[in-house]
Amino acid sequence: QKEVEQNSGPLSVPEGAIASLNCTYSDRGSQSFFWYRQYSGKSPELIMSIYSNGDKEDGRFTAQLNKASQYVSLLIRDSQPSDSATYLCAAGSLYNFNKFYFGSGTKLNVKP
Amino acid sequence: GAVVSQHPSWVICKSGTSVKIECRSLDFQATTMFWYRQFPKQSLMLMATSNEGSKATYEQGVEKDKFLINHASLTLSTLTVTSAHPEDSSFYICSAGGSLYEQYFGPGTRLTVT
């Protein structure tokens, strides 16, 4: 069973703070990892991808990957109320048509 | 770039009828497309993986004869829900595979079966 696990939350942070979202995965064959943001009633939107160990920064977002610990995280700096959404972690395997295993998502609330 | 469209965005149909949902990659070619279903307050559930020119691969528990998938070209995949029932009412979302193994999602289709 290939699983991706996330804390369902909700995670509440004040505006301007750093939000830290975490994800673990069980399939050591996973080579690619993604963070999606999903607003209520909308489809997921890709915000970060990461393929190698370490950090990857894009604007206010930083993705971190540790393959040895099978751990992926997403940091959101200077959180804004508009960041309030559910964040989905996905792990992909190169050996299965790019199929993803999604976590159940973490709901983030950024309070003004 | 990497825009995926879905049509219709919402549809209401009567029980027993069929409904077709189209998914198009507008600015890139997608060898692989995926179909998901999402019930309220639940996560995405992968229904099937669709590869251009070949039969779709369905996830365990998804009825092939009920959810017909056709990936006719590198930019178009369709999902037909046959003999729809109220329990098929859901949010159906397609995605298209990108060149770096990412997936780009369409805006989704909300299906209500009365």
Interface residues (C-beta under 8 A of the other chain):
Chain A: Q31 S32 F34 Y36 K42 S43 P44 E45 L46 S49 Y51 L88 A90 G92 L94 F97 N98 K99 F100 F102 G103 S104 G105
Chain B: A2 T32 F34 Q42 S43 L44 L46 T49 N51 T57 I93 G97 L100 Y101 E102 Q103 Y104 F105 G106 P107 G108
